Amino acid sequence: MRDKEKKQIIDTLRSLPQVKDTSNKDDLYQRISLNLHQKKRQPKRQRKLAPVLGTLMAAAILLIIIPVYIGNAPFENSGDQSANQAAEDSAAEFSTNDTAEESSSQTMEAPGAESKASGVQENGESYVIQQSDENKTIMYGAVADRQQQYVIPLAFPVSAGEDLSAYYNQLDAYINAEDWGLSDYMFEDVSFSLDEEKERVTMNIPDDFTIGEGATASYLFEQTLTKMFTPHNIREVAFESENGNGVELGPIGVIPEMPLYENEKESFKLHTTEQGSRSFLVPVPNEEQTTIQEGLEALKLSEASFDVYRTIPEGVDFSAETEGSQLLLHYTGNNGVLDNQETVTMIESILMTAKSYGFETVHFLQFPLEQTGKYNLTEPLPVPEAVNPIRHEG
């Protein structure tokens, strides 16, 4: 390009009106990260990390370059010794041998995936904790699926009154990700210190800690922390390392702290693989403008290439109506519904989906069954307290 042409381009850019952007940097990153993740979640399409990274890097470059021409836009980690001992003793109690049953008339049939695990929990177990025992509290874990598409929340009932930080610092001992067919737990060598009063958790990381490269790694890192701590009303995570430099967060760079935003509007589908010893309900993010009716319709769609399957069978339909914090679901299907594990899974996935939309109870109306599993469908059902419980013995 000749000097004259370069000068004309620069003069044109300088003549553009000045615009001042007062957007919050953290909010901007959250929106870019979430939008990129949603756009690349396409069924039956092979995901590639490099294009995603390039897109985010391009967005970051634009954020840096444009203001130059059009304006100057602003752009002690341990529990006490007794609590740690209690957490170590408790680790041995958690059962990681729950298996999925394959066959019988009560199996979960996924379209085009008859060879997949059925999704039936051992002994008809529930996928949710409806209300925790008064002698228990819940510790929340999270692990990405094997294909790095979604973050699966986990719930661990632990003894009430103990130091939660001590339990969290033993969390890797409770998670058998390889046996379950999931990715490795991300924070194996990390320690946490929770301050629920200040709505803050401090994360102490070793110097060699890394989350990997690209937008996908950053998104999974952020969502894992979100699933683990926002149920405790934690709104910020602070990073501490031996060198005091914070944490390297992919294309964003080194940051000392990060806000956590509670996830909203998700459709809980069934995640199951042939290799995994158990199945889970996985939250699939919806767009902010998605209605609850659309969120329920999403439960009829599978993403078999990502091992994610529908929970509402063909021929089963609902018409949604809201009444304050209660969701009224009128059954309009033309298909019979049996009292089996498939129906229980459907009910629980609907309850968790409704919870993510802010509802407190769900009332099933004109439903073919009055009872399925532990659920009395003639009365409004409260939304669960947590999803994917990891049961322990004793």
N, C-alpha and C positions, 0 to 999 in steps of 0.2 A: 504494500500500500504506500502510495506516495505521501510526502510530507503535507502537501496541500490538502489531500483527502483526510488525513489524520486530523489536521487543524479544523477542518469543517465539522467533523464528527464531534470533536471536543467542544467547539463553539456551540453546536446544537444542544449538546447535553447541558452545558452551563446555562443556556437560555431557558431550560425547563423551569417551571415554578418550583419553589422550595416547599417541601412537605416535611412536617415534623411528625415522626412516629413515636408515640408514647407507649406502645405496646410493651407489656411485661415480657422479659426475655424467657422466663420459665414457662409462662402460658404459651408463648409462641412455639417453643420447642415441643411442648405437650401436644399442640395441635398438629404440627408437622409430623411428629413421630406417629401419632395415632392414625392420621390420614394415610400415611405411607403404608402402615401395617394393614389397614383395611383394604386399600387398593390392591395390594399384592396377595390378598387372600382369595385367590380364584381357584375353585375346584378343578381338578383334572389338568392342572398346569404346573409344570416343574418350576419350582422357585429357584432363583439365582440371586446370590447375595450381592454380586458386584453392581448390577444395575440399580439396586436399591440404595447402595452406598453412594453411587454417582449422583442419584437424584437428590439425596439429602445434602451432599456436598455442594451441588449446584445451588440449592436453596440457600445454604450458608454463605456461599460466595456472593450471591445476589444481595443478601442482607448486609454484607460488608461493603460491596462496591457501590450500590445505588446511592446510599447517603452521601458518598464523596461528591456526587454530582448534583444531587437534588436537595441536599440539606444535611444538617448534622443531627440525625436522629439518635436518641439515647438507646442506645441499645444496652473417764475412769471406769472402765468397762469390765466389771465383774460382779457376780453375786456373792453373798457371804458363803463361807465354807460349807455350812450345813445345808444350805439350799442347793449348792452344786452337787453335794453328795446325794441329796434326794433326787435330783434330776438324773444322775448317773444310775442310781438304783432303779428309777422308773423306766429308763430306756430298755431294760431287759424285759419289761412287762408287755411292751407293745407287740402285737401280733402282726406279722407281715406275710402271713400264709393264707389269706383269704383268696379263694380261687373262684373263677367263673365257671358255671355249669354249662354244658353244651348240649342240648337236646331237650326232649319233652315238649308238650304242647305249650309250655309257658316260656319258651325262649323268645328273645328279642330278635326278630327277623329284620335285617337291614337290606334294603333293596340292592340287588346285585352283589351282595356280600354274604351269601349263605354260609361260606366257609369260615367267616369271622367268629370270634368268641361271642357267645350269646348275650352277654351283658347281665346275666342273672347272677346276683350276689349269692354267695354261699349261705345256705339256710334261709334264703329269702331276706337277707339283710337290707336295711334301708341305706339310701345314699345320703341321708341328711341326719342332722341332730335337731330334733324338734325343739327341745328345751333341755339345757344341761342340768345335771343333778346338782343340788345345792351344795354338795360336798366336792364338786368338780368345777373347774374353770377350763376354758378352751385356749389352747395354744394353736396358732395358725401357721401352717407351712405352705409352701408353694413350689412346684416343680414344672418345668416346661415339658411338653410332649417330646417324643423322640425326634420328630421332624422340625422342632423349633417353631411351631406355628402358634401355639396357645400356651398360656400358663394355667395349670390346674391347681386350684386351691385344695388344701388338706386341713383337716381339723383333728386335733389331738386332745381329748379330755385328760386333764392332769389335776392333781390335788389342789383344792382351793387353798388360798392363803400362803402358798409358796412364792418364792421370788421367780417371776416369769422370766427374768433375764437369764437365770441359771438354766431353766428349761430350754430357752432359745439357743443357748450356747452348746447344748447337747443335741440339737435338732437333727444333725446329720446321722446320729445313731438311731433315730426313729424312722428314717426314710430309706426304704429299700428300692430305690429308683430302678435299678437294673432288672430286678425280679418283676417289677410292675410294668416294665416296658416303657419307661420314661427316661428323659435326659437326667444327667447327674445333677444333684443338688448344687446350686451355685455358690453357696456360702459355707463350704465345709471348714475352711480355715479362718473364718471370720467370727468375731465375738460382738454381742449386742448388749447395750445397756438401755433399758426402757425407762422413761420418765413420763408416765401417763398424765401426771398433773400438768406438766408443761407441753403435753401432746408432742413429744419428741423422742426419737430413738437415736442413740449414738452408735455408730458402726465402726469398730476398730478393725482395720485391714492390714495384712502384712504387705511389705514393700513390693513383693512379686505378684500381688493380686492383679488380675486383669479380667475384664468382662468380654474380651474379644473385640473384633473389629466390625464396624458397620452399623447401620440403623437397626437391624434385627437384634443384635446383641444388646444395644442400648435399650430398646423397647422391652425385651425380656427381663433385663436387669431392673428396670423401673417397675414393671408389672409384678415381678416376684416380690419386691419390697412392698408394693401396694397391697397385694393379697395377704401378705404376712402381718402387716401392722395397722392398716386402716380400720379393721374390726375392733382394735383397741383405741380408736379415736386418735391415733398418731397421725399428725399432719406434716411432720418434717423429719428427715433423716440427715444427721450430721456425720461426715466422714472424718475419721482420724487414722493416720498411719504413722509408722515409726519415723518416716522422714518428714511428716507434717505437711505433705503436699496435697492432701485430699485424695480423690479418686479420678482416674482417667476414664471419662465417659465418652468413648468413641469420638465421633466428629465434633462433639461439643467441647472437648478438652478437659482439663483438670478443674474439678469443682469441689468446694469445701462442704456444701450442703445441697439438699434437693427437696422441694416440696412434694408431698404425696396427696393425690386427689382420689377420692373414693370413686370406684368405677360405677357407672350407671348404665342402664339399658343394655342388658345382656340376655341372650337366649341360651339356656343350659341344655346342651345336647349330650349324647352318650359317646364317650371315648373308650374304645376297646380295640385290642390288637390280638393277633394269634400268639404273639410272643409274651404278652403280659399276663401275669397271674391274676389280675383283677381289672375291673373297669371303673370308670369315674364319670361324674357329670362335669363337663367342661363348659365354662362360660365363653360364648362366642360374642364379641362386641357388636353392637348395633349402632347405627348413626344416631346422633342426638335427636333428630326430628322423628325417629321411628316411633310409632304408636304401639301400645300394648297388643292390639290386634295383630299388627305386623310382626311383633316380637313372637307371638304365639304361632303365626303362620310359618315363621322360620324354623320352628320345631318339627315341621313336616319335611324338611330338606336335609339330606345327607351330604357329607363331603368325604366320600369313601376314600379318596386318594390321601386324605389326612387322617384316616381312622376315626372319623367323627360321623355319627349316625343319628338319624331322626329319632325322636321319642314319641311323637304322635303318629299312630299308624294310619294307613290309607283308609278313608271312609269315616274317620273320626274328626268332627268339626265342632268349633265353639264360636258363639257370638259374644263378644266382650262388651260389658257395660260397667261403668264406674259409679260408685256410690261412696264419696269421701275416700277413706283409706281402704275401702273394701272393693275387691274386683268380683263382679258377678259374671259367671260364665254359663251361658245358656247352651245346652248340648243340642246341636243341630245335625249330628252325623247320621249316616244311614248304615252304619256298621255296628254289629253287636260288640259289646265290651265284656271281657271275661275277668273274673276275680283272679288275676295271676300277676306274676312279677312284671310283665310288660306294662300292665295298667298301673301298678304301683310306681314304676319308673316314670311313666308319663305324668302321673299326679305330682311327683316330687320335682320333676323338671319344670312343670308349670308353676309350682309354688316358688321355686328359686327364681324363675324368670320374673314372676310378679313382684318378688321382693326387690329385684334390681330396678324395677320401675317405681318403687316407693310405696307399694301396697303392703298392708299389714295382715289382711285376711283375704281368703279366696272362697267364694261360695259357688259350688257346682249345682246348677239347676237343671231339672229334667234329665239328670244323668241316669243311664240304664241300671247302675248299681247303687245300692244304699251303703255298701261297705266294701272296701278292698284293703287287704292287709290290715294295718292298724288304723286306717282312716275311715271315719264316719262321714260319709259324703252327704248326709242330710243336714249337716250343720256347717257353718263357716269354718274353714281351716286356717289356723295361724300360719304365717310363713315361717320356715325353719330358722333356727339360730345359726346353723353352719352346714356346710356341704362336704361330702367325702370324708366321713369319720374314719380314723384309723383306730380300730378297737384294740383294747388291751385286756389281757387276762388277769384274773385275780380280783 
